[in-house]
Amino acid sequence: MYEINYDPAQNRINIKMFEITKDNVDSYIADFIKTLESVKPGFTGLTDLSEGKLLTMDVAEKLGHLGQLSVDRGLAKWAYYTGSAVSKLQMKRMFGDVVDSFEKLEDAEAFLKN
């Protein structure tokens, strides 16, 4: 389960991720790509992983190309927050320097506004 929303006033993609599995990963990718069509260059992204489950390796591999797609569409900054050290490592492995991780929503928001 997941929610993807685009806020045109902030030029930001907001994602709440609960669980991405092999059963819904293709839907997630399609929804994400469709959302990317709405952004303007210089957009930001925020992913809430605070209630999310870890991704399996095959799902993580399928999602890995979305970071580069975002950069190609003009991504300025992407932040995600989670209290899980394992989740942080997983996102770093998948997206490298494209994303920054935070333990609190307030810190992620502050990062995106600077």
N, C-alpha and C positions, 0 to 999 in steps of 0.2 A: 504494500500500500504506500502511496505517496501523493503529494499535492504539489503541483507546479503552477505558479502564478507569475504574471508579469505586471509590474507596477510602472506604467509609463511616466508618472510624475517623478519618480526616482530613477527611471531607466534601470530598473533592477529586476532580476529574476529571483523569486523567493521559492525555495523548495523545502518542504517538510517530508523527510524520508523516514518511513516506519520500517518497511521491508521491501527490498527488491530481490526477486528470486528469478530462476530460469523461466517461471511461468508468466511473469509480468515485465521482464527486462526489455523485451522488444517494444511493448507498449510505452514504457518509460522513455526509451530512446526516441520513439516517434513523437511523443508529446514534447520532449525536450527540444528536438529539432524544430518542431512547429513553433514553439515559443521563441526560439532563436530568430525566427523570421520577423518578429515584432520589435526587436531591440534596435537601438541606435548605437553607433560607434561610441565607445567610452562607457558602455554599460557595466554594471556590477552584478554580482550574484551572492546570494546568501543561502546556505543550506543548513537546516536544522537536523542534526543527527542525534539530538539528545535522547530521543526515544527509539532510535533506529537499531536494527539488528545488523551484525556484521555481514558483509557480502561474501558469498562463496567465491572461490578463485575464478571459476568460469564466468560468473556474472561480472566480477571486477574487470576481467579482461574485455568483456563486451562493452563496458562503459568507458574504458580508458581513452577512446578516441574523442570523447565529448569535450575534453579539455582543449584539445587543439581546434576543434570546431568552434568553440567559444572564442578562442584567441583570434581565429580567422574572421569572426563576426565583429571584432572590436572590443573584446573584454578588457576592462581596465583593472579590476580587482575582483577576486572571489574569496569569500570567507565562509568557513563552516564552523559550527561549534558542537562540541561533544565533550562529555566528561571521560570518555573512554580512550585510554592511551593506545589501545590496539586499533581503534577506529582511526585515530590520528595517523598512525603509521600506515594504515591501509590507504587512506586518502593521499598521503605524501607519495607512496609508492605508485599509485595510479596516476596522479596529476602533477607530481613534482612541484616546481616553483610556481605553477599556475594558481595554486590555492594557499591560503594561510589558515591555520587552525587556532581556535580559541575555546576556552572552557566556559565562557559566559556569553550570552547574547549581547549584552551591553558592550563588551570588548569588541566583538565582531562588528557591531553597528558603528562603533567609534572608528575602527580601522577603515571601514568602507567610506566614511564621511571625510576622511583626511586625504 
